[in-house]
Structures are given as structure tokens and as C-alpha cells.
Amino acid sequence: MNRSTGSRTVLAAAATMTAAAVVALPGTAQGAVKAGHAPQAPASLTVGDQARPLSVEGAPRFGWRPRDVDPGEVQSAYEIAVRDASGKTVWDSGRVTSASQEYVPYAGPALASETTYTWKVRTWDRTGKASPWSRAASFDTGLSDGQWGASWIRRTTAESDDYTLARKDFTVGASPVVRARVHISADQQYDLRLNGETVDRGPAFEYADDLFYKTVDVTSRLKAGGDATLGAVYHWYGSGQGRPKGEPGLLVRLVIDHADGTRQVVVSDGTWKVARGPWKTAPRRNGDGADWVEDVDGTAEPLGWDRPGFDASSWAAPQVVGAHPTATFKHVHGQETSLAYETVHPVKVTKLASGALVADFGKVIPAVPVVRFRNGTAGRHVDMHAGYMLADDGTVSRSKDDNQDTDLTYGYTQRDGDQTFRAFTYEGFRYFEVGPGAGIDPEDISAVVQHNSVDRTATVRTSDKGVNAAYAMMARSALYGSQSQFLDTPTREKGQFLGDAVDTSTAAMGAFGERRLTRQAIQEFIASQARYWPDGRLNSVYPNGDGKRDIPDYTEMFPGWVWDYFEQSGDAATLAQAYPVMNAVAGYVRRYIDSGTGLVTDLEGGSGQYKYGIIDWPATMRYGHDMDTAARTVINVLGVDVLNATARAADALGKTDEAAALRKEAGTLTGAINAKLRRADGIYIDGLKSDGTQSTHASQIVNAYAVAYGIAPAGSREAIGSYIAGLGMQMGPMTAHRLLQALDDAGRPGDVVTRLTDTEGPGWGNILARGGTFTWESWDAPETGQSFSHPWGSTSLVDVQRSLLGVTVTAPAGASVRIQPPLSGISGATGTIPVQRGDVGVRWTRRGGAGQEQGVSLSVDVPVNVTAEIRVPARSARDVRVSGPGGARFTGMQGGYAVFQAGSGRLTFQSTHA
């Protein structure tokens, strides 16, 4: 599906989200089914896409999954009830006629801060039957800046790499503990301890005037009348990509509610004690992410410092910056995202002749290495090295070219006895070497992998092993590139670049139903415009350590990304928040449309090789693209997408006049592109020179973009598809998703498979053939020293889902989907795709070869409150037999498919034509 065609379907659905698009199928087989069972109780309750949030700010936004055993069912109404801890009803929505089941806003009286509430929901089906109430779910409200009652504290030091230990002893009140929460914020990283155990870890890579805080449930860890100790390691290490400089600081508030109704509060203030952490002074790992080498002195660690009874009389009082909020730390807000941690062990450990141990974790992981020294010797220093490659002698390569110009050294000085080294800051690596004489065994080496926490996972398996391997690598790369931000790489820059975020977010939404990190990233780039760009641009990296910085085509990607998020999620509030920013981006593009040519010309922004647009990256991935053009085709195509995406948003928000004006502008720019940026044979060229003459180069990227973004007239797509297929792979991992999309739109699913699986030429198959386990920054990364862990190459997993499994979301929140197996390329696929309203299941096989009976078998499982357009390969409807409760309504023939419409439930389609 090209973006232009899809937009018409989506807009029609968006305008009727709570009505015809999802409520009923008049005249269908589903509509004829007699009234059956009442719905089952709703399940999978969430607030803001979280099952149990602890810091809800503003009006909660409720979500759930309606359930029903009857086919073709929808939700016709809902009722939500919210209660406080005493069981008193705070708000009851009453019966609301609506199909909405996502981001439904609370509309009752103001909720108290730092308070637990329960809520439940029930639904009605299409015949008016009510479900039972759901099981109750809970959420906690957060707190405002003025409610902390705590001070920012820090250790007085001029160190550029500051590890500080902070502690506070207290006694828990005598009455039983019924609820206890710790709120914490730190600039820039923290490890929160309670009575010697870590209860939370987190980064706060935001600007000091707009930080995150996390809330942790510690109810089960506190005993009435017992001594207790709050401890924290905070780490501040200056600026880097994705990390504003800020200032060191720690803010803590512990709230304990007792059975007798009393509330006990422990906060960070001048009564705490602080000391330097046991990290030695060490060099930076590189100049981009600007992490520091970790060299820990085990002999300097104050054992038991985070437990009751420790003598901290020699520790210093902290510097009190001031009560929150301060002039520097102006605002903190609850973080919706969280990190998941998993301990993994090497798949192989090799002992070298030197006595060193080399652990192979089997794939590149974003992790902290962990080594247990069971029999340490005081003063013995152990050198350790992580890396991506092995040297010829079997050691972990220290080459900068092999490790993204990053020093992945670690060090540890042992004390006597049993102890464990665990690094504080994650890096990306596959291999880990522990130097000789460390006194360890292979089982003493492990690592803790971290990534953004996700709740759902798509499953996709096709008849082609190469496609399956590529998909698995892309899904893993998308997950591992999703940290507290979307990263360009977990090793070198570790920054949230806008173009990278768009790519990885798209993959994560497809592979994991991801929502919270995408929403956070969108809001961060919204903030970048307010902080830096009154002319409508967006920062190319945000948050960031080097301030104001942009790349024109990254700015242009933003509106389409926001719309894609809305289409996947149905989150109208975030769309409304982003709309003024999208409009400002449209204004930015509009200002550079030349009145003579009608084309976007010299779109201001960027510098060096990014000036006027990055096009593709690294530079070798441009494959000869003509950068000496003023009106660049890629920039103009993206300009059309800016206008179209903003128009779609305006329509969805009820701004019909604005939508019409934007759509008209998009049509005018499309006309100029087709008039001036094509050769006589209809193939697109790279742009116009400053003197108005056409570039003589017709790159793959400009032609793929023209098809994928719906610029190319329908009659020319077949010829353009043939042209781009003939070029093989001449787009980098950053943009290759659009190549696969264009090939599919041009009716060439076989070429999609070829590009995914080719082991000889550039592409995912070649990465796998050369031992790669994570998508690369460029197809030539081994030759050019580029990153071996760049998740922007993961985006094409959505093409596997859409082109080969055959599932495409066609209305916001997944209220409608299209299921369309390809006509060629593979012989079968099975999978489950997590859309907002449930999991869409598909299994299809193509049978028969030359001289054999041919046909296609297709089984689908559509969630309640979702409608599906199902396309079955056929010459006519007579080729297709439909089985399953409710059936499906035939709506016509299109492009070699019999098209059916169906509601929820399981159906099987048997076609005698393949």
C-alpha cells in the first residue's frame, strides 16, 4: 500500500472512529447472525498503555480489550467506574455509546496526588448485551513539582565522571505498612537501594529543567518498627550525544502509609550522607557518546554502606542545591517507560594460552558485563575488554574500526574474598575478555542485557528460512536499540537521532506493539522545536549535549511518523499535541518552495555533508546520488509527505478547512515533482541543479520514494518497479524500508524476498552471511569501520509483516485491517501481529506446482471490535470457499484477489487459484 492510497482509507475511518468504521457491518454475514452470547468481561486493562502505572499525571487514559465468543462482534458502548482505597466511587462514566477502547480519558473530579485508585470497565455488544465487569485494575497518581517537599542534593566535587554514594537511615513507624512508594529523580543515572537491595535503576538523560522521575512500589520491603536505609548511587558524567550536560543532583521522596492512617515521609535533604563511589579516574571511551571507561576499586567499596547499621560518621553532609523546584531543576515529570533486564550467559568461553578467558555471548547485546571473583586477592587488578570482533590470536579485538571508535576497556581491583564486578553503564558488545590471573572460571562470566520493556511480541514465520533469519535479526535489533531513548547505536553515540528514532520506532511498533517509548520520543522532539527552532525545524538529536542542531530531511520525517503512530495507536491526544508542531514543519517546508519551479529548493538546515539534506547515510550508502542539486527529489517527496500527513492529522482532529488547504498544497507540489523531476521515460532524477537543469543521475532512492510515498502516477509504477528492482540494493539500511515498500506497491513481492535474503550483495542476508547478529549502520560496515549495531536497519520487518505475512493496519487503533497474502515470492507464512485492539492472526499456504492442483488456504483470526478486508488470490468469487462462524461478505474483485469483508472471529478461505 502506498501512503497516498492508504490515507484515503484511514481518513474515512478516522472521521467515524466511534461509528460506522468499527461498530457494524450492515448487510454482511456478520450482521445477519442472530443475537448470541453476552460479551465476556473485558481484559488487558491499561492506563496510558501501562498495566500498573505508579505515577499517572493529568487525567488517566484508560484502555482495555473487549471479549466475545460470537463472530462479527464489536463494542457498542462501555462504562468505566473508578474507586478510591475505601471503595467509594470517585467517578462512573455511565453507559457511553462508543467503540473506543483505547485512551479513553477520565472525566471525573480531580484526583488526589500520590494516591492509589482502582478501576473497572464493562462493555456492550452490537445487540445491546452487557458484559460482566472486568477485574479491578489499579493506578497511582503522581505528584506535582510543589509537592515533593524534598531537596536536590549532591556531593561537592569537580570530577567530570562523578559516582556518588548517598544514604539515609530511618526507622519505619510502628503501625503496619499498607502502602509505600519511592519517587526518585537523578541527573544523570541512578541505582536506588533499600536495605541493601537494588529496587530500581534508571537514566535521566533529559535537560535539567525538564527531567523524569520514577516511582517504585516498596511496600513489601518495609517492616513496621524496623530500621531501614535508603541508598543511591548516582552518576553524572557531563554531556554527550543524547545526554545534555545538566548538573549532578539527586532527588528522593519515600512515602509510607500505615494501617493507622498515618503517613511517614522521608526525603532527600541535608541530613543525608554522601561519599565518593569506588570508581577510579579513567579516560573517556570516545568523543561521541562520551561514556567513561569503568575501572572499579573493590578495596575502596564501603561494604554494607546501603544497609542499616553502617557507620557513616566519616561521610560528608551533601551540598543542598535547594528545595525542588530550583532555578536549575525546574520540573520533573513521571516517566511512562521502563527498562527490562535479563541476565544472560555466554554460549561459549575459550581459555587462551595466556590464561585469559574470552566469552562469546553469541550475538551483539546492549549490556553491562558481570564477573564474579570467588577468591579475590586484595590489590590484584584485572584487565577486561568487551568488543564486537575477535583478533586473529583469539583475543577480543581492541581495534577502533572493529568497535565503533570506542574503547571498551574495563578494570577491577580485587579485595580479599568473594565479590562481584558489575559495570554501571551499558555498552553494546558480543565478546568479553577477562585477563589472565583473575582467578575465575567460565561460569563466573555473565552479562545483564537491558532494553525498553515491552508487553507483546509479534510472531512471523514464512516458508523462506532467509526471510525468517532476517526478520529475527531485525526484531532483535529494534528491541536492543530501544533503551530509555531510541538509539542510533548502543556503543558509539548512544543518542536519539530523529531519523533513527523514526526507523526504530516503526519497527518496534510493528514487532512489539510498542507505544510508550514512541510517545515519549515524539513528545521530546516536540519539545526540541520549542527549545531551539522558532522557524519550525526540529533538532536532529534530542535530548542532546551539543545543543541546536538539525538535518532537514529528519525534520521532514516527523509528521509522517506522528501519523503512523496515531494510525497504530489511535492516540488522539498525542496527535493533537503534535499537530501545531507538524503545522510548523509544513510552514518550514512551504517557505522554501521556489515560486518559479514550484519545488522545495535549498531547504535550509544541516551542515557539511548534511547541508540541505542527508538523503542517505553514511555517504557510501548514497550510491552516487547527485548531491549537487538545489531542488532535491528526496526532499521534495518528503515535503509532500509533510503536507499530506499534516492534512490527515487535521482531518482526524476535525480541522477540515485546514486539511483541505494542506491537501491542495500537497497536490500542487506533487504536480511540480512529476512535471520537473522525471525523465521522458517516467523515471525520476535526483533533482534540479541551481541553474534549473535536470540531474543526469536517476538513483534508486528517488524512484523508490516516488512509489512508496504515492507520488508516482499509478500507470508508471510498474516501469519504476522494474527499474528499481534492476538496481539491486542501492539504498542504505536507513532508507531501505522504502525500497521494499515500493517493490511491494509495484507488485513485486518476489523482489522483496530477494532483497531480504541476498547473501552476496548488500542487504540483510549479507549481514547474516558475514556473521552479523545486529543490523549494521551501512552494508559496508566491515570495510568502512561503521557501526555493527545500528537498529535503523530493522524497519523492514514491517515489510515482512505487510508484504509477506499480509497484515496492514488501515484505520487508527487497528480498528480495521487488510489481510492480503502475496501472489508470489514465498509459499506460505504464519504469524500474529499485535495491533492496538488485539492480536491479528494469519496462516496461509500456497499449494501445487507445475502440473499439480493449485490453490491457497488462508486462515484468519480477527479480534473483537476490528473489521478486516480479506483479499484471497482468485479469478472470481467462485474460486473461494469460506468457512467459519459468521462467514464473510464478498465485495468485489481487485488485482487478482477476491475481496471479502468480515468482523471478529476465525475464518478459513480455500481458493482453487494460487
N, C-alpha and C positions, 0 to 999 in steps of 0.2 A: 504493500500500500504506500503510495506516495503521500507526503504530508498534506498536499493540497486536497487530494481526493478525500483523505481521511477527515479533514477538517469539516467538510460539509456534513458528514455523518455525525461527528462529535458535536457540532454546533446544534444540530437538530435535537440531539439527546440532551445537551446541556440546558437548552431552553425549557425542557419539560422534565427535568430530573425527578420531580416528585409526582409526575403524572404519567402520561401515556408511554414514555420511554421505558418504564420499568413496571408499571402497575398491571397491565393487562394486555392480552393478545386477542382482541376481538376477532371472531371468525376463525380462529385457529383450532387445531385439535385440542390444545390445552383448554381453550375457552369452553369447549363442549363437554369436558369431563365433568361429571356430576360432582356436587359438593361432597367432599370426603371428610378426612380427619381434621380435627383441630390442630393447629401448629404445635410443635414441641416447644419447650422452654428455650428462649434464646441462650446462646453460649458465646464464649470468647469475648467477654466484656472487657472493654478498654476505656481509659481516659487519656486522650492525646496519644493514642496508639501504644499506651503502656498498660499492662495488666494490673500493676500495683504501684502507681506513682506516689512519691513521697514529698513532692514539692510543687503542687499544682498552683500556678499563678493565674489570676484572672478567672473568667468563667470556665469551668470544666467543659470539655468537649467529649461527649460520650459516643461509644461505638459498640457494636455487637453483631452477631451472626444469627439471623432468623433460621429456624429449622422446621422442616415439614417433610413428612413421608410421601405426600401427594405430589404427583407430577405437575409441572407448569405453575408452581406456586410463587406468589410474590407477597411482599409485606404491604398491606394496605394502610396500616396505622400502627402506632406504638404508644406506650405510656411509660414514663420514667418516674420513679419515686426515689428521693434522696432523704436519708435519715441521719440524725446525729448519734453520738455514742449512747445516749439514753433511749434510743429507739423512736424519738419524736420525729415526725415527718417535717422536714425543712421545706421541701418543695415536691409537688406532684404535678406533672405536666398535664394530667388528664389525657384522655384519648386524643391523639393528634393524627389527623389523616395525612399520611406521608409515607413514601417509600424510603426515605432517608434512614440509613442505618450507620452512618459514619459522621463524625464531627458534629453531632447534634448538640447545640450549646445549652448549657444550664441557663435557666431564665427565672430563678427564684431570688429571694433576698440575699444580701451579701453574706458570704460565708466567713466564719471566724478563721483567723490565721493559726498556723501550727495545730491543726485540729484534724482528727480522723472522721471521715464520713463513710457511710455505706450507701450503696445504690443498687437498684434492680430495675429490670425492664420486662415488659411483656409486649407481644405483637399480635396483630390480627391478620388473617389471610385474605385472599381475594373474595371469599364468600362471607366475610364478616365474623368468622370464628376466632375466638381469642385463645392465645397460648397460656399456659401456666406462667407465673412469674419466674424469672431466672433466679438462679442462686445469687445471693448478695455478693457484690464486689466492694472493694474499699479504695479510697484515695485519701491522701493527706494534702492539706493546703500548705503553701509555703509562707514566707514572711516577707514584709517589705523592708526597705533599707533602714527605716527608722525604728524597726522592731528588734534589731539584733541585740542591742544592749551589750555589745562586745567591742573590743578594741583590736585594731590591727597591731600585731607585734612582730618583731624581728630581732635577730642578733646583730649587734653593731659590728660591721666588718666591711672591708673594701674589696673582698675577694670577688673575682669575676665568675667563679664557679662555686656558689655558696650552698653547702649542705649544712643545714642546721637541725639539731635535735631540740625539741620543745616538749615540756612535760608539765602536768598539773595533778597533784594528789588531791583527793576529796573523799568524803565519806557519804555513802548513799543513805538517804533518810530511812527511818525505821519502818515505815509503812510499806507493804508490798508494792513492787513496781508493776504498774499496769501498762505503761507506755513510755518509751524512751527513744529520742531521736537526737542525732548529732548532725548539725549543719556545719559544713566546712568549705572554706574558700582559701586558695593559696596562689601566690604568684611566684613560681610558675608550675611546680609539681608538688605532690604530697603523697605521703604514706601515713594513713591515720591508724593509730594503735589504741586499743583499750585493754588494759590489764595484760599487756604483752603480746596481744594478738592483733594482726592487721585486720581491720574491718572495712577499709576502703582504700583504693588508690586512685589517683586522678591527676591529669594535667589541667591547667587552666590557661591555655595558650590564647588569651584574649588581651585586649587593651585594658590597662589598669583601671580605666574609668568605666569599664563595662564587662566585668568578669562573671564567670559562672560560679555557682555554689552547688554542692551536692548534699543530699540528706540521706542519712543511714539509719536504719532501724537497729537499735542495740538493746531492745527490751530484754531479750533472753540472756544478755551478757552481764546484767547488773543484778546484784542480790541486795535485798533490803538490809540496811545496817552494816554492809561490808565496806572495807576500804577499796578504793579504786584509783586508777591512774589513767588519765588521758595523755597520750603521747602522739607526736607527729614528727616525721622527717619532712622538712620542706626543702625544695631545691629550686634555686633561682640561678640562671646561667646566661642572662643577657639576651640579646636579640639574635634572630636567625630567620630563615625562611619559615613562614607560618608561626612565628613567635615574636611578638612585639617585645621591646626591651622591658618596659614596665619598671617595677621596683620590688625588692623582696618583701614578702609580707605573709602573715598567717592570720586567719580569722576563724574562730571556733565558737559554737554555741551548742551546748548539750542541755536538753530539756527532759526532765524526768517527772512523769506524772505518777502519783501514788494513789493507792486504793482509798486513802482517807480524804482525797480531794485536793491535797496539797501539790504544789508544783515546785520542783527544785531546778535551778538553772545554774550551770557552770559555764563561764565564758572566758575567752582569751583576754588577758589584761596584764597589768604589771606584776601580779603575784605568781605568774608562771616562771619557770626556769628554762634557760637555753644554754646550749653548748655546741661547739663545732662538731660536725659529723666526722667519721673516721676516713674520709676520702683525702688522698694526697693531692698536692698540686700537680697538675698534668696538662699536656698541650691539648689544643682543640683537635677534633677528628678531621675537620675540613672547614672551608670558609663559607659553605652554603647553609646547611642546617646548623652548623656551628655548635654541634654537641662537643663535649669534652671527653677525652679518654678517662675511663674509670680505673683508678688504682686505689684499692681499699687497704687500709692498715688494720688488720684484725686485732693487733695488740693494742690499738687505740680505741677500740669499741668499748664503751662503758656497759658491761654486761648487766642486764636487768634494769636498764635505765627507764624502760617503759612499763615497769611493774611496781605495785605498791611495795614500800619498804626500802626502796633505793635511796641511798644518801646523796642528795643533790646539793648539799650545803656549799660545795665548791663551784657550783654552776652560777652563771650570771643571771641577773634580772634582765628581762628583754627591754629593748627600746620600744616604747609605746608610741606608735605613729599617731594614734588618735582614735577616738570612738568612731565606729562606722556610722555614716559615710564620712570620708575625709576628702581633702582637696584633691588627692591623687586617686584614692579608691572610692569613686563616687557612687557606683552602682554595682550590685551583684544580682543575678537572676538565676532561677533554678534551671539546672541542666537536664534536658529530657533524655539525652543519650547516655549510654553507659558502655563500658568495655567488658568483654568476656575474656576469661583467662583459662588456659589449659596447659597442664604440664605434659610435655612430650619427651620421649627418649630417643636416642639415636637408633637408626636402623642398622648401623654398623660402627664399630670402634676399632681402629687399627693402631697397634703399637709399633712405633718406628724404632729403628736401630738405636736411636739416641735415647730411647726411653719415653719420648713424648707420646701422648695419646691423641689421635685425631678422630673426632666424632663426626659422622655423616648423618644428618637428620633427614636425608632422602629428598628434600625439597627446600627451596628458599622459604624462610619463615620470618615474620616480624616478632622478635622475641628478646627476652633477657636470658643470657646463659646462667646456669646454676651448677656449681661444683661443690660437692661435699668432701671435706677433708676430715676423715675419721680419726686420724692420728697426727694432728698438726704439730709442728716443731716451731717454737717461738722464734720469730725473726726470719724464718725461711720465706723468701719471696718467690712467687710463682708467676711466670710469664704466660699469658694466654692470648690467643689470636682467633678471631672469627673471620670468615671470608666466604666468598662466592665460589672460588675455584681452588683446586689443588695444584701445587707446583709439581714439576717433574720428579722431585725427590719424595713426594708424598706428603710434604708439609702443606699447611694452609698458605696459599699464595698471599704475599704481602704487597703484590703489585698494585699500584694505583689504578691501572687500566682494568684490572680484574675486580676492583672493589669500589668503583664509582668515585675515585679520588678521595677515598675515605680511609683513615687509619682506624682499623677495627681491633686495636690492641686493648687488652685488659690486664690488670695486675692485682695480686693479692699477697699480703704479708701475713703469714700464719701466726697464730698464738698456739700454745700447747693445747692438746686435746681435740675433741670433736667440734667441728664448726662448719658453716656453710657460707660460701660466697654466692651472692645473688646480685647481679648488676641492677642498677636503679632505672636506667633509661634504655628502652628497646632500640634495637637496630635490626636491619634485615641481613640475614646470612644463611648459609646452608651448612658450612663446616665450622667446627670449633676445635682448636688445638690447645691442649694443656701441656706445658713444658715439662721436660724430664725432671725427675727428683721430687715430684709433687706428692708422692705417697698416696696415690688414688688408684682405684680400679675402674674398669669401663662403666660399671653400673652407677658410679658416682657422678656421672655427667648427665645433665638434663637441660631442658630449657622451658621457659614459660611463654607460650605463644599468646599474643593479645590481638584483639580486633574488636570492631564495633559489634555490640550484642545484637543478634537477630533472632527472631522467633519462628520464622518459617523458611523453608528451603524448597525451591523448585527441583523437580526430578525430570531429567531429559535423557533418553537413550534412543539412539537411532540404529539403523541396520549397518551403518558405516563406523567402524572402530576408530578411524581417524577423526571423524566429526566428534565422536564421544570423548576422545582424548583432548581435543582442542577445547570443547565445551568445559570439561572438568578443570582444565588449566585456567580458563578464563574466569570461571566461577570462583575458584580459589584465589585468584589474583584480585578480583573485585573485593572479596571479603578481607583479604590481608591488606589491601590498600585503603580500607575503611577503618580509621582509628578514631581519635577524638575529632579528627577532620578527615576529609578526603585528601589523600596524599598523592603527590607525584611519585614519590618513592619512599620506602621506609628507611633508606640509608643515607642518601646524599642531602637533598634539600629538605625533605620531610615537610613540605609546605603544601597548602591548599591553593593550587593554581586553579583559576576559574575553568579553563578548558579541560583540565584533568578532572576537576570535580564534576563537570557535566558528563564526561565519559564514564567515570566510575560510578556515579550516582545512577545513571541509566542502567548500567549492568547490575548494580545492587538492587534496584527496584525490581528488575526482571528476575534475578536469581533468588532473591531472598524476601521479596515483598517489602523492602526497606522503605521506611518513611521518615523516621525521626532525624537521622543524620542529614538526609536530603533537605528536610525542612530547616534544620539549623543552618546548613550551608547557604541555602537561599537567603535566609534572614541575615547572615553575615555579609553576603555580597550586597544586599540591600543597604546595610549599614555602611559599606565601603563608599557607596555613592554619596551618602550624606556627609561622610567624614572628609572625602577627598575631591569629589567630582561634581561641581555645580553644573557642568556642561552636559551631564547625562551619561558620562562614561562610568565604568566600574573598575575597581582595582583588579589587576591580573592575578595578584596573590593577596588573600585576606583570610585571617589576620596576617600581618607581615612585619618584619623587622626593619625593612628599608623604606617604609612609608609609601608615598604616592607613586604608583607605577601601573601602567596599563598596556594592553595589547588589543588593538581594535577588533579583530575578529573574535576574541574571547568575550568582549563586551556584547558583540552581536549574538553570541550563543545563548545569552541569558534568557531572553524572552521565550525562546523555544523550549528551553529547559524547564522554566516555570510552568509552561503549558503542559509539557509531558508529565510533570509531577502532578498537576491538577487532574489530568486525564487518568492517571494511575490511581490517585488517592481520592479525588472528589473533595479535597480540602479547599473550600471556597474562601475561608478566612485568610489563608496564606495567599491565595490568588488575589484577593482584594488588597492585601498588604503590599504585594509586589506590583500591582497594576500601575501606580504612579511612577515607579522606577522603570517598568517596561515602557511606559509612555515617554519617559525622559530619554531612554535609549533610542526610541523611534525618532525623537526630536534631534538627537545627536546625528543619526544617520541622515535624516532629512536635510540637515544643514549642509551636507557635503554632496548633494545631488547637483550636478552641473546643469545649468539651465540650457546649455547648447546640446549636450548629448543625452540628457535625462538620466545619466548614470552616476552612481556614487563614485567620486573621484578624489584621490589622495585623502582618504579617511584619516583624519588627524589622530595620531597616537602611536605608542611604541617608540622604540629607538633601535639603532643598529640593525640587525637582521630581522627585527620585529616591526620596523617602521612601516606604517600604513597597513600592517597585517602580517601575521606569522605564516599563513597559508597551511603549512605543514611543518613538522619538526621531528628530529633535528634536520639540518639543512640538506643532508643527503637524501632524506625522505621526500624531498620536493621533486626528485627525478627530472630535473631540467626545467621545472616550471619557470616561466618568464617573470622574474621579479621586477623587471624594468618596465612596468606598466603603471599607468596612473589610475585608470578605471579597471580595477581587477575583477575578474569574473567571480571568483570565490567571494569577495567582499560584497559584490552586488547581489549574488544569490542569497547570502546570509542577510543582506539588507531586506530582501523580500520576506524572508522568514521572520525578521524582527517585526515588520508591519503586519504580516498575517497572524503571527502568534499573539500580538497585542490586540488585534481585531477580534480574535477568538476569545481572548480574556474579556474584552469589552462586552461582547455579546453575552457571555456567561454571567457577567455582572449586571446585565440589564442596561448597558450603555449603548443602545442600538445606533444612535446617530454617530457616536464616536467610532463604533465598529465599521459602519458603512464608509466613513471617510478614510479610515485606515485601509480598508479593503480596496478602495478605489486607488489609493496611492500604491498599494502592492501591485495592482493590476497594471498601473502605468509603468512602474519600474520593471515588471516582468516583460512588458512590451518593448521597452528600451533594450533590455538584455537580448531578447530574441531578434531584435532588428539590427543590433550593432555588434554583438559578441558571438556571432556564428559565421562559419564559412558558408559558401554557397551550397555545400552538401549537407548542411544542417548540423555539423559538428561544431561544438563550442571551442573558442580560442581563449587564451589565458587573460586577455584584456586588451584595452586600447592604450597605445603609447601616449605620451604627453602631447604629441602633435596630432592626435586623433587617428593615426593609422593602426590597423589591427596587428596584434602579435601574430607571428607565424607559428607559434607553438600551441598545440591543442592537447593539453595534459589530461591524464585520466581523471584527476580530481575535479576539474571544472565540469567535465561531462557527467561524472557520477553525481556531483552535486545538483546539476541541472535536472537530472531524472529524480533523484531522491527527494528533492525539495519541491517537485511539481512544477518546475519552470518549463521544462521541455514539452512542447506540444505532443499530444498523445500519438499522433501519426509519426513522430520522429523517434519515439523511444526504442523501437525495435532496432533501428540502424545505430543509434547511440549505444544500445546494449551490446551489439556486435562489436562496435569499436572498442569499448572499454574492456570487454572480455578478451579481445585480441591483444591487449596490452599486458595481460597477466596481472601482476601486482606492482603498481607504481604509485601507491599511496602508503603512508606510514601507519603504524599502529594507532596513532592519534585519530586518524580520519577514516581508516579502512572500513569501519562500520557502514559508512555511507556508500562505499563501493558495493558491499554485499546487499545493502538495501536497494541500490539501483539495479543490480543484476536481477534481483527478485522481481522488482517492479517491471523490468523489461522482459519478464517471463523466462528467466534463465536459471532455474534452481540448480541445475547440474553444474553451472559455473560457480555458484555459491559453494557447493561441496568441494569443487576443485580448489578454490582459493583457501578454504579451511584446511585442506588435507595435503596440499602440495608439499612434499618433503625436500624438493630440490631448489625451488625458487623461494622468494621472500614470502613469509607468512607464518601462521601458527604451526603448521605441520613441520616447517623447517626448524622452528624453535624447539619443538619436541624432539625432532631427529638429531639435533645437536646437543641434547641433554638438558635443555631448559625446562624449568618447572614453574616459571612465573612469566607472565608476558613481559616483553622487553620494551625499552624506550624506542628502539629502532630495530629493523630487521637485520641490520649490520652491526649490532652492538658488540659482538666479539672483535670485530675488525676495527671499530672506531672508539672503543672504550666507553660506550654508553651504558646506561643502567640495565641490569639484568632483572630489575624488579619495578616495572612501571605498569600500574594497573590500567592505564588508559587504553591498553590493547585488549581489555576484557569486554568492551562494549558490544562486540559482535556476537556475544552469547544471545542477545535478544534477537538476532537474525536467525539463529538456530531455532529459537522458540517460535518465531513468527513464520519463517520461510519453510522450515523442515518439519517441525512438530505441527505447525499450522495454527497457532493461537495468537490472536491480536485483540487487544482491548480497543473497543470502538466508541465507548462513551465514558464520561467521567465516573470514577469509582468502580470501573469494571461493570457498570450496570448492563452493558451489552458487550458481547464478544463475537468475533468471527473465527470460525474453525474451518481451515482450508488446507488439506494435505496437498503437497506439491504434485505436479503431474509427472515429474521426472526427478532424477538426481539420487534418490535413495528408494529402498523398497519397503520401508516401514519405520515407525517411530512410536514411542510411548512416553508419556510424561504427565506431570501435574504442575500447573502454573498457578502460583499464589496471586490472585487478583484481590482487590480491596474487599469484595463481598464474599470471598470464599475461594476454594481451590477448583480450578477447571481441569478436568481430567480428559486425556485423549489417548487413544490407541488406534493406530491404523496400520494396515499391511496391504501391499500390492502383490497379487499372486499372478502366476503364469508368466511364461516366457514365450519364445518363438514356438509356434505350433501347439501351445498349451492354452487351456481355458484361462482367460484373463479376468481380472476384477479387482475391486478394492473393498476391504472390510474396514469400517470406521465405527468405533465406539466412543461416545462422549458422555461426560458426567458434568452437568451444569449446576452450579449452586442455586439455592433458593434466592429469589429476588434478582436473578440475572436472566436475560434473554440472549439467545445465541442465533446467529446466522450461520448455518452449516452448509458448506459447499462440498458436494460429493462429485468426484470425476464421473462423468456420464455423457451420453449423447442425447438423452432425453430422460424425463422423469420415469419412463417405463423401465429404464435400466436399473432403477433403485428400489430396493425393498427396505422399509423402515419397520423396526420392531422396538417395543418398549412401551411402558405406560404413557399415555398422553399423545404419543406419536408426534408428528411434525407436519407443518403446512408447507407444501411446495409453492414457491413464489415466482419461479421462472428459471430460464437457462442463462448462463453468463460465462463466456470464455472457456467452454469445455467442462463446466460444472453445472449440476442441478442444484439449485439454491433452495434451502429449506429454512423455516423459522421455527424455533422451539423454545420452550421455557425450561424450568429446572427439572432435573431428573436424569436418568440414564437411558440412553437410546443407542441403538445399533443400526447402521446403514450398510447394506450389502449392495454393491454395484457390480454389474456384469461387464463393466467397461473400465479399463485401467488408464 
